[in-house]
Amino acid sequence: MAKQEDLFKNVVSHAKEYGFIFPSSEIYDGLSAVYDYAQNGVELKKNIREYWWKAMVQMHENIVGLDAAILMHPTTWKASGHVDAFNDPLIDNKDSKKRYRADVLIEDYAEKLNQKAEKEIAKASVRFGDAFNREEFVSTNARVVEYLSRKKEILERMAKSLGDENLEDVKALIEELEIADPETGSRNWTDVKQFNLMFGTKLGASAENAMDLYLRPETAQGIFVNFLNVQKSGRMKIPFGIAQTGKAFRNEIVARQFIFRMREFEQMEMQFFVKPGEEMKWYEYWKKTRLNWHLSLGLGKENYRFHDHEKLAHYANAAADIEFNFPFGFKELEGIHSRTDFDLKAHEQFSGKKMQYFDTETNANYTPYVVETSVGLDRMFLAVFSNSLKEETLEDGSIRTVLQLPAVLAPTKAAVLPLVKKDGLPEIAKGIIEDLKWDFKVAYDEKDAVGRRYRRQDALGTPFCITADHQTLEDQTVTVRHRDSMKQDRVAIVDLKTIIDSEVSMKSWLMKAN
């Protein structure tokens, strides 16, 4: 656990030191759980968004994009259930005065049981080697069976209690498990209460006539209210999808773990409209498709797992999370939900406007069912960033800090370095920059010895360093250094574009997802 905490501290520190993420309003001591994406962070975030958009929209003929407004008519949130049901169960510690989500405290306890089971499995794997049968060991080892069955029992009880709105039993479960305040160790808890997460605001020139509005807590509703506009103007036929990226806002009870849980965040969502009765087929399709997209980035198959929901939201008939192994354990990265026809029917009821699809093949109207995929862009950023940050011991005993970002997502694709700041080498290096910048985000770096410059670019996650030296003056070749292997190749300047493109093109990376 201490090692994981150290890793997480390194992630936060590295993100600030190298210009990826800054605390918001830091000169005024910051604002809790609000962050600014710095010069390198904004590039990485943009690249992740584009990687998602290309896979979701450009590669699917029946999926189109949308950019709905953040402010929506307040009845939208009444229809969606957010006004009445968008709550989290909170609990306060009487001694520390700290506030926590009761369900997260219980889930963290259950995850510790899972980690104990995984440790037993890992030890057995080493002991038995190639003869190890994980499935058989998990089902027969008494200790592992106990850990996993206890975890399942706890989560099922919590889900039932929350579903029944039995908050007394949620508190009772916390007390029975002897869950303590993570910061102080105190077990002196208040009762569990529900807390609505929406931020309120006002629209109007005067306080007397202002309309009460909400900052949107999700991007999905902007898609639902525009369902017919998109369908008719685009002549879309079922099944089809509408995708959107954008900001959402939630007044989180406990916003912590860096950018994992923030009050202002960005979502990448797609709502896929299908014929009633076919939703489960598409639900399984999108579970598989989305996991393959994540795996295409090469962050390690062992770092992903599916978690099927015990407690379903009021709109869903099936739901699963793709969880990622963050430095603080497995947590939700993306949700895939079968939302039924709840949203369209609710907006039809509250607006009085028909929200049905006319099927020309059957000459019948019906309300489509919806399968949703929703991934947090900030969480995706954290997954990629934390997984990529490595410390390596080199042959000479020195330590190298390297950010091994997937090359397709790296903020800067190549840094161009003159070996020395004279003899015409800076001019050659800048000429290479002028040529490459039309196709790639590239950087020029001439400060310090070339070895130090290599280390700086390693820490920034730059896949290639291109060095112009005195041989370049003679034969128009340069040295290309590869970030991960540190291997150096001598190549012609005219071949640089092809070499870089072969490593960073979205096409080659996304084809791994198919």
Sequence and secondary structure as in RCSB ss.txt:
>XXXX:A:sequence
MAKQEDLFKNVVSHAKEYGFIFPSSEIYDGLSAVYDYAQNGVELKKNIREYWWKAMVQMHENIVGLDAAILMHPT
TWKASGHVDAFNDPLIDNKDSKKRYRADVLIEDYAEKLNQKAEKEIAKASVRFGDAFNREEFVSTNARVVEYLSR
KKEILERMAKSLGDENLEDVKALIEELEIADPETGSRNWTDVKQFNLMFGTKLGASAENAMDLYLRPETAQGIFV
NFLNVQKSGRMKIPFGIAQTGKAFRNEIVARQFIFRMREFEQMEMQFFVKPGEEMKWYEYWKKTRLNWHLSLGLG
KENYRFHDHEKLAHYANAAADIEFNFPFGFKELEGIHSRTDFDLKAHEQFSGKKMQYFDTETNANYTPYVVETSV
GLDRMFLAVFSNSLKEETLEDGSIRTVLQLPAVLAPTKAAVLPLVKKDGLPEIAKGIIEDLKWDFKVAYDEKDAV
GRRYRRQDALGTPFCITADHQTLEDQTVTVRHRDSMKQDRVAIVDLKTIIDSEVSMKSWLMKAN
>XXXX:A:secstr
 HHHHHHHHHHHHHHHHTTSEEETTGGGT  TT EEE HHHHHHHHHHHHHHHIIIIIT TTEEE    SB  TH
HHHHHTHHHH EEEEEEBTTT  EEEHHHHHHHHHHHHHHHHHHHHHHHHHHHGGG  HHHHHHH HHHHHHHHH
HHHHHHHHHHHHHTT HHHHHHHHHHTT   TTT    B   EEEE  EEEEESSSTTT EEEEE S SHHHHHH
THHHHHHHTT  SSEEEEEEEEEE   SS  TGGGS SEEEEEEEEEEE TT HHHHHHHHHHHHHHHHHTT S 
GGGEEEEE SS  TT SEEEEEEEEETTEEEEEEEEEEEETHHHHHHHHHH S   EEETTTTEEE  EEEEEEE
EHHHHHHHHHHHHEEEEE TTS EEEEE   TTT S SEEEEESSSSTTHHHHHHHHHHHHTTTS EEE  SS H
HHHHHHHHHHT SEEEEE HHHHHHSEEEEEETTT  EEEEEGGGHHHHHHHHH HHHHHGGG 
